[in-house]
Amino acid sequence: MIVEFGLVKKPQDVVLSGNLYITAEERFQETKVADIWHKLDGSDAHLKYTIHENKMDWVFLMPVHESDGWEVVEMNEYFLQFKCKSIT
């Protein structure tokens, strides 16, 4: 699954964006803003965002799917917007 994402500090400051290629291989990405861990396990994607500024961990279990539009998750003073699509 490919996840296109933007991590936004409220109200609208995009602090991190990119694409995650989530496969059965565990991956860890370090950035100045956050660390991102992800892995595909069957029909679910496991994701963990660790935001450095507030030392918060956000853990998600997301079913593999395709997004019709942007999806949004509130994360205290941040929000995560993302779109999902299959790897073909």
N, C-alpha and C positions, 0 to 999 in steps of 0.2 A: 504494500500500500504506500502511496506517496501522500504526504501531508504537507501542504503549503501553509505556512503559518506566519503570524505577526504577533509579537509580544508587545503590548502597548501599556505604557504607564499613563494612568488617567490624568488629564482628560483625553489627550490624543497624541502623545509623544511615542512614536514607534521606536522602541529601543533594540529590537532584534527581529529579524525576519529571515526566512529561508525555506528550504524544502527538507523534509525528513524522508528518507527511503527506508521504510520499516520492513525488515525481513526477519527470518528466523535467526539470523546472526545478531547477537547482542551488540549494540553500538553505544558509544559514549562520546559526546561532543562538548568540548569546553569552550566557552566564550568569556569575554569580559563581564557580560551582564548575567549570564545564567549557564548552568551545565544542564545538558539534556541527555537522558538515557532512554533508549527504546529497544523493543524487541517484539517480534510477532510470535504469538503462541496459539497455534490453531486458527480460530476465526476471530481472535482478539489481539489488539495491539496494546502493549503495556508501555506507558510513557511516564517519565518523571522529570519535572523541571525543578531545578534548585536555583532560586533567584538569589544572587550574592548580596544585594543591598539589604535585604531583610532576613536572609538566611532561612527562607521559607521553602519547604518541599511541597510540590503539588504532584500528586500521583493520579494517573488516569488509566482506566481500563476502557478501551474504545473498541466496539465491534468493527470489523472490516466493513467498510461501506463506501459509497460515492456520495459526495455532498451535492445538493442542488444549488446551494449558495454558501455564503460565509456562515459558519457556526461560531458561537462565542461562549467562552467560559469565564466567569468572574473570578478573580484571584486577588482579593483585597484591593490594594491600590493599583493593581494591574488587571488587564484582561487579555486573554488569549483568543485570537480569532484564527480560524483555520478552515481549510477545504480538504476533503479527502478524495482520492481517486485510486482506482486499481492500477497495478502494474501489469501492463499487457505484454 
